[in-house]
């Protein structure tokens, strides 16, 4: 068989794999819809990442100053006033259940004039578990009172503070969410696909029949790699369009370089799925081992949680996990504008893992 004939065989099986994916409703769900469900859930949670405090206001004063103060709180972007709470009993119940961060009490004397100037002291009630939120609320209220006091009494401020924005781009919560979900999608396309398909093909005797043909393992692997890379990139493209149109994803880097990098990442991770699915005789054999490999990568490589929140020793260990350079590299391209030339360390780690993984995959692959 000539090289041209061998490559034609690869192309033929590549088209077969693509048709199989698009005809399988379950495969379509886990390839395209399942990542989108996570995108909408985490995107909705992180879309509004500003600090907000849920509070109740118990106004025992009913003075004009108290009403003005409550009106200012309603306009605040930081404080959300629960209008349904009218008494301390209800407020304490909601605070104990975590539905309220604190309760602001305006005593009966709040707003009473002293020397013709309204005065008063607001009291912040909070539970033991919400001390940090209460401290934040006190700081916000102090700022509100400073603005109110300035309209009533002239005072000098020898020391002041101002804010100044620099031109550096920083990551927000949704940037971490989206690039992490890209990693989650790659896990699904690269590992769960072969884990589920190969044992089923063995059970049906299809791989045994293929083994009787001139088809070689490298041809079958290459066609599978091409098919998974295409379907994986299509899945990520759908996520990208949704994130851009619905959650206004801010793209800094090159989409083309991102696609090239992710294709390399999909092929690298796919080797794990080929090794697991090619070795296992049935689904019961592969499922426990697959979970042992997948779950640490899901939670320790920055898919759902930023790695900088981890202890330094754990960050050092997880740097060399297979999925970590894929997630980190995608973030660097997408949010920092890095190019492939800037991702030398990530590409090196991915290259070493690809060599190790595919050597194992070829050695453990079984046709039946």
N, C-alpha and C positions, 0 to 999 in steps of 0.2 A: 504494500500500500504506500503510495507516494505521500509526501508532506501535504500536497494540495488536497488529496482525498481525506487525509486525517483531519485537516482543518475544516473541510466541508462537513465531516461527521460532527465536529464540535459545534459548528453553526446549526446543524440540523437538531441536535439535542438542546441547544440554546433556545431555539424556537419552540420546541416541545415543552421545555420548562416554563417558558413565558405563557404559553397557552394553558398549561396546567394551572398556573397561579390564577389567571384571569377567569378560569372556568370554575374554580373552587371558591364557593361563597365564604367558607370559613377562613381560607387563606386571605381573601380580599378583606375580610373584617379585621383580622389581626395585623395585616400589612398596612392598611390605609385608615380604617375607622378607629381602631383601638388607640393608636397614637393621637388621633384628633380628639378623642374623648379626654385624654389626659391633658392635652393642650388647652382645651376649653376650661377644664376644672382648675388647673394651676394658673392659667392665664387670668381667669376671673378672680382668683384669690390674690394675685400679685399685681393686677392691673392698677389698682389704687394703692400704692405703697407708702402713702403719707401717714404720719402719726396721727391717730385720732383717739380721743378719750370719750367713752360713753359715761355720761353723768346724769344724775337727777338733781333738780334744784327745788329745795323746800323754802319757799318765800313766806316767812312769818311776819314780814314787815308791811308789805303792800304799799310802801312809800314810792314816790315818784323816782327817787334815786335807785331803788331796788328794781323797779320795772325797767328803767333805762339800762341797768347793768344786765338784766336777764335778756333784754333785747339785743345787746351787744354779743352775748354768748351765743344766741341763736344764729348770728351772722358769722361766727367763728368757723374756720375751716379745720381747726384742731379739735374743738370740743363739740360733741354731739349731745344735745340735751334731750333726754327722754321725757316727752310731754305727758306720758300716761301716769307717771308716778306722782302721787299727791301727798303721801305721808311717810314718816320714818319707818313704819312697820313694813310697808311694801318695798321701800328702798333697801332696807336691811336684808330682806329676803332675796332681792335681785342681786345685791352685792355678794351674799353668801353663795349664790349659784353661779357667780361669775358673769352675770348679764350686765352689771354695772361696774365701772372701775372705781367710782367714788360718788359721794353725795355732797352737794354744796348747800350749806344751811345759811340763810340770811336771817339773823335773829330779829326779834320785834323792834329792837332799837336801831336796826340798820337804816341809815338815811336820816336819822334825827339830827337837826342842826345844832351845832355848837359854835357860838359866836357868829351865827349867821351862815355857817358853812356845813353842808351835810357830811356826816361822818359815819363810820361803821366798820365792822370787821366780819368778813365771811369766814365760815368754819368749814373745813374739808373733812368729811368723815370717810374712813376707808377701813378695809379689813387687813389682817396681817399679811396676806399674800399679795396685796396690791400696794405695798409701801412705795415701790418705785414709781408706779403710775400716779400715786398721790403727790409725790415730790414733783413730778413733771407738771401736774395740774396746778400746784401751788406756784410754780415758776410762771406758768402761762397766766394765771390770775393776777400775779404781781405785775406783769407787763400790762395787762388790761387796766389795772388800777392806776398804774403810772400815767397812762394816757388820760384816764378820767381825772386824776388829781391835777394834771397840768392845766385842765380847763377851769379848775376851781381855785388853785393856789399857785402863784408864780414861785418857782424855785430854780436855783442854779445847779447845774450838773458839771462839775469840774472834769470828771472822767466819763468818757463815753466810748462806745464801741460801734463800729460799722462793719458791714460785710462787703466782700469784693469777690466777684466770680472770675476764675481763671478760664482759660480756653481749652483745658483738658477734658476729654470725654471720659466719663466714668460709667461703670456698669450699674444698672438698676436691677430690681428683683426679677423682672420679666426677662432681661437678657440672660440671667443665669437659668431661669426656667426653660427658655426656648432651646438654648444650646444643650442643656441637660436632657431635654426630651428628644433631641436629635440622637443623643447617645442611647436613650431608651429605645428609639425606633431601630437603631442599628443592631442592638441586642436582639430585638425581635426578628429582624430580617436575617441576621447572620447566624444566630444560634438556634432559636426555637423552630425556624423553618426546617433545616436539615434534621434536627432532632425528631420532629414529628413525621417528616416525609420518608426518610430512609428506612426506619423500622417497618413502616407500613408497606413500602415497596418490597422489602424482604419477606414480609408476611404473605404478600400476594404472589411471591415468586417471580416478580418482574426482574429484579437484579440478578437472580440466578439465570434467567433466560438471556439477559444481556451479557452475562459472563461467557456464554457459549459463542458469542459473536467476536469479531476482531476488535471490539471496543476496548480501549485501555483505560486504566484508572485515571491517568492524567487528562485524557480527553473528557471523561465524565466530570471530573472536578472542574476543569476549565469551563465547560459549558454551564455548570451550576454556578460558578463564580460570576460569569457574565450575566446570567439571568438574575441572580440575587442583587448584583450591583445595579442593574437597570431598575428592578422593582423597588429596591431600597431608595434610590435617588428619586424615583417618582413619588414615593411616599413622603420623603422629606420635602420635595417640591410642593406637594399639596399642603403640608404643614406650613411651609414658608409663605405661601400665598395667603393662608388663613391668618397667620400671625401678623403679616404685613397689613392686611385689609381690616381685620377686626381689632387687633391689639396694638396696631401702629408700631410694629417692630422697627427699631432704628438700625439700619444696615450701614456699617462704616466700610467694610472691606469688599473685596471683589467676589461676586457670586460665582464666577467661573472658577476661580482658584479654590473657593470653598467646595464646589462640586468635585473637583479633581481630588482634593484632600479627603473628602468623605467617601469617594469611591474606593480610594486606597484603604481607608478605615473599614469599610464594609467588607472588602475582600479579606483583610487581616482577621477580623472577628469571625467571618464565615468559616475560616479554618477550624475554629473551635467547634462549630456546629457540624462540620464535615467529620471531624475526628470522633465526636460523640455519636452522631448518627451512623457513621460508617462502622463503628465498633460494636454498637449495641445490636442484640438480636431482636429485641422487642421494646415496646414503650415502657414497660415496667422496669426494665434494666437501665434505661437511659434517663428517666425522669429524676431520680434522686441525685445522680451525679451531675446532671445539668443544673439542678437547683443549687447544689454546693458551689458550682462555678459562677452562676449568674448572679445570685443574690449579693455576694460580696462586691461584685463589680457595680451592681445597681445602686448600692448605698455608700460605697467608699470611694468612688471615682468622680464625684461631682455631678451625678445625674440629677439627683433630687436636692442635695444639700451642698453648698459651696465647701470646698476642701479647706479653705482658710479658717473655717470654724472648728476644724479638728485639731487635736494636740499636734505639736510639731513632729513628734516621733511617728505619729500615724500618717501625717502628710508625707514624710520621707519614705515610708513603706509603700503607700498607695501611688506614689509617683510612677512606680514601675509596673503597675497593673496594666493589662492590655488596653483597657478602655480609657484610662486616664489621659494618655496623650491625644486620643481622638477627641475627647470632650474639650480638653484645654486648647488644642489647636483650632477647633471650630470656634471657640470663644475668641481666640486671638485674631482670627481672620474676620469674623462677623462683627465684633464690637470694638476692636482696636486697630483695624485696618492693616494687620500684618500680612505679609506675602508668604508664599511657600519657602522662599529663601530665608525667611526669619524663623522658620519652624524646624531648624536642623535637629535640635534635641528630641523633639516629638517624633519626627520622621525616623530618627535613628532607633528610638525605642520600638516604634511600630515595625521597623524593618527586622530587628532582632526577633521580636515576637512572631512575625510572619514566618521567618525561617524555622523557628522552633516548632511552631504550631503545625505547619504543613509537613514537616518531616514526620511528626507524630501521626498526623492524619493519614499519610500514605502508608505508614507501617501498620496501623491498626485497622485499616479499612477491610471489611469482609463483604463479599457479594451475597452471602446468605447467613 
